[in-house]
Amino acid sequence: MLHAEGETARITALVVAPEARRQGIASALVARAREWSAGCAVLELTTGVQRKDAHAFYIREGFVSNAIRFKTGPGR
């Protein structure tokens, strides 16, 4: 899912089924998100701290980590 508002576009969900991974699907989705958000200065995403494979993928795609988010309360 991609949201674009002003100068920032945000990928809020990017999931590929385990059996379909490593086939270029996520790279194609990121490329499409880049096309859709071409008018924005920033394309950002969030990912769970436990998703180490996803982090490596995002780094390969050119993203850099620039924040840590803290939560409290139900649903954390």
Secondary structure, 3 states (H helix, E strand, C coil): CEEEECCEEEECCCCCCHHHCCCCHHHHHHHHHHHHCCCCCEEEECCCCCCHHHHHHHHHCCCCCCCCCCCCCCCC
